Amino acid sequence: MPRDEPPKPTLALEYTYGRRAKGHNTPKDIAHFWELGGGTSLLDLISIPITSDTLRTFSIVLVLDLSKPNDLWPTMENLLQATRSHVDKVMMKLGKTNSKAASEMRQKMWSNMQKDHPQDRELIDPFPIPLVVIGSKYDIFQDFDSEKRKVICKTLRFVAHYYGASLMFTSKSEALLLKIRGVINQLAFGIDKSKSICVDQNKPLFITAGLDSLSQIGSPPVPDNDIGKLHAHSPMELWKKMYEKLFPPKSINTLKDIKDPARDPQYAESEVDEMRIQKDQELEQYKRSSSKSWKQIELDS
């Protein structure tokens, strides 16, 4: 496809693959790529590529449109929740047939987290498989008001850090696209991770999983007189309420019709439900061990 020709929209679930030679006269490594289109409307299709056979080598790349901040949170939340629910279910299935493999996967994800932020390790909930969040259309986003950029950047940093994900912004810039290619190569072929980091809201964010921290991210950018008005049951819900207060979802009526897979009876499984309850309880520790700035914010019990 010519470089200047706009890419065609992804139809449902599309498959392609990439190959990389390890050396001269050696077999090529093959990476399989599944791309889900349609936003949040085709979530059930994630069960096709993510199975107990593929899970150990699977990575997830979530692409969000930075130019549409009002749709950003609901799109991100629905996609991540549905994917996490399915991955947890597959992980449980894998654990029953290969408990060692399932345990090694969890340990590998936790090993990416910084050792010098022990408090963070008690409050975050990493995906059991690698996750990368990409903010697209940075060329439009960079022209936003500085306060809007600040809120969006801090929010995405919190969500990415909570899920143990890498976070990066990109556009049509060749330099940014090269960085994204490097990340994809790392996920697909095991190339060493980049250690570079950029958390400046005036530049494209680039944060490899495990290199951020709650103390560096700080508290939600809420005006002092509004802090006491936000009531939430968890830190994630607090950030959501803050974000949607500033960027109300425009597609709220459409989103109401989207089923939450975590509550769908066809996905019910006692062990998965018990795991989610445990994670909810761990989130409550956020109220007891957070910084002073967080203690000013009332969390419902």
N, C-alpha and C positions, 0 to 999 in steps of 0.2 A: 504494500500500500504506500503511495507517495507520502512523504513526510508532512506536507501541508494539508493533506486530505483528512478531515475530521473522522475519528473512529466511529464506526456504526454502533448503535446501542446493542447491548448484550440481550439476546433473546433467551429467556428462561435460564437454563443451566448449560453453558457451553464448555467444551473440553478442547484443550490443546496440549502440547508437550514441548519441552526444550531439552537439548542435548549438550553435553559439555565433555570434551576430551580431557582425560586425566594426564595423558602423556602420549608420546609417539608410539604408534602401533599398539595402543591399549584400548580396550572397550570403552565406549562413551557412557557416562552417567546420564540417566534419563530422569527428568522431573515432569510430573503430571500436573497440569494446571486446570482447575475447575473454576469457572467464573459464574457467579449467580447474579442475574440482572433482575429488574423489576422492583428494586427497593425492598420493602418489607412484605410485598404481596405474595411471594413465592417461597416462604420460609420452609415449608415442608420438604422442599427439594434438597435441603442440606443433608438429609439422611442418605442420599445416593452416594456422594463421595466419602463421607465420614463414617467408616465402619471399624469394627474391631481389627480387621486386617490392615487397614491403612493408618489407624490412629497413631501408631508409634513414629511414623515419619511424616505426619501431617502438620501443616502450619496454616494459620488463618491470617488473611490480610483484609482488613476492613477499610474501605475507601469512603470518606465522608466529603461532602461538598461544602467547603468553607464559605462559598458565596451565598449559601442559604442558611444562615444561622438559626432561623426560626424552625427549620425542619431538622436541624442537626441532632438535638437531644433525642426526640422520639425515634428517629431513624436509627441512631446508635443504640439506644436502649432496646428496641425491639429485636434488632439483629443480634446483639450480644447475648440477650437473655435466651432467645431461641437456640442460638448456637451452643451456649453454655449448657442449657438443659439437655440437648442431644448428646454433647460430648460427655457430660457426667453419666448419662445413661450407658453410653458405649464403654466408658471407663469401668463402670460397674460390671458390665458383661465381660470385659477383658480380665478384670480382677478375679473373676470366678474360674477362668480357664488358665490364666497366666498371672498369678498374683505378683510374681517377681517383676515382670515387665511393667505392670501398673504402678508398683511401688517405685521403680527406677524412674519412671516418667515424672511422678510427683516430686521426687528428690531433685531431679534435674532442673525443674522449673524453680524450685525454692533456692537452688544453688546460684541462680542468676541474681538474686536479691543481695543488696549491699549488706555486708556483715556489720558495718559501723552505724547502722540504723536499726537496732534491735526492736525498738518500739514499732517501727513500720511493719516488721514481720508479723507482729501480733494483730495488726489491723487490716492488712490487705488480704486479698483472696485471688491469687494468680490463676490464670487459665492453666489447665493441666497440659496444654500443648502451646507452642509458640504463637504469639499474637502480635500483629503489627497494625497500628492505626495510622492511616495516611490521610492527611487533609489535602484535598485537591483544590485547584483553582486559587492558588496563593496569589497569583497576579492580580486577581480581583480583591481578595481579602486584604492585601497590603494597603489598599486605599481606604479601608474602613477607618472610622474614628478610633483614636488610640484607646479610649476606654472600652469600646466594644472589642477591640483586638485583645485587650488585657483579660477581659472576662472569658472570652473563648479560649485563649491560650491556657489560662490557669485551669479552666474546667477540663479541657482535654488532657492536660498534664495529670490532674488528679485521677481521672477515669483510667488513663493508661497505666499510671503507677499502681492503682488499686488492683488492676487485673494483671500486673506483671508484664505489661506490653511495651513495645517500642512505639515511639511517636515521631512522626516526621511530616513536614509540609512539602508540597511539590506543586509545580506548574509546568508550563511548556519550556521553561528554562533548561537548557542542555545540562548545566551544572547540577541542577536539582534532580533531573532525570537520571543522571549518572549515579547519584547517591542512592536513589531508589533501586536502580539495577543492582548496585552492590548489595543492598539488603536482600533483594530477591535471590541473588546468587548465594548469599550466606544461608538463607532458609532452604533453598533447593539442593545445594551441593556441599554444604558444610564449610564454606569458606569462612575464615576468621571474622568475627564481629568487629565492626568499627568501634573505636573507643572515643571518637569525637562526640562533642555534645554542644548544643546551642539552645539556651533557654531564654534568649532575648526576644521579647514580644515584637520587636521592630525588625526581626529577621526570621527566616523560615526555621521553625523549630526542628531540631534533630536530636532525639534522646533515645539512646539504646536502652533496652529493658534493664532495669536494675541500677541505672545511673542517676535517677532522680530520687527525691525523698519528700516526705510530707512537710518537713521543716523548711525545705527550699521552696516548695509550692506555696505554703502559707494557707491562711484561712480563706473562705470564699470572699470575693470582692464585693461585699455588701455594705452600703452606707451605714454608719453607726446607728442612726435612728431606726433602721430597719432590721437590725440584728435580732432584737428581741421578738420580732413579729413572725419569724420563721420557726415553725414547729416541725420536727421530723423525727422519725424513728431510727434513723441510721445516718451516717455521714454521707452515703451515696444519695439518699433522699434529700438531705440538706442541700447538697450541691445542685440537685435537680430543681428544687424549689427556687433556689437563688437564680439559676440559669433561666428557668422558664418565666420568672418574674420579669426579667429583662428582655427575654426573647420568647414571647408566648407562641406556642405551636400553632401554625396556620392550618394544619391538616388534622385538627383534633377530632372532627367528626368522622373522618375516614379511619383514623387510628382506633376509634372506639370499636369499630367493626372487626378489628384484627384480634384474633384469639391469642391469649397468652399460653404458649405451649406448656409452661410450667404448671398451669392450672387445668390443662386439658385432661379429662379422664383417660383418654387413650394412651397417655404417656405416664400415667400414675405408676409409681413403683416405690414401695415402702422405704427401701434403703436410700434411694435418691432423695425422697422427701425428708428423711431423718438427717441426711447430710446438709440439706438446705437449712433446716432448723438449727443445726449446730453452727453453721456459718452466720446465721442471723444473731445468735447469741454472742459469737465472737465480735461481731460488729459493735455490740453494746459496750465493749471494752473501750471503744473510742471515746466515750463520754468520761471515763475515769482516767485515761492516760494521755489525753491530748494536751496541747499547749494552752497557755493562758488565753490566747485569742479565741480558742474554741470554747473555753469555759464560759465565755460571755453569751454563748448561743444556747438557748433552751432546747433540749431534746426531749421529746415525749418518751415516757417509759412504757 
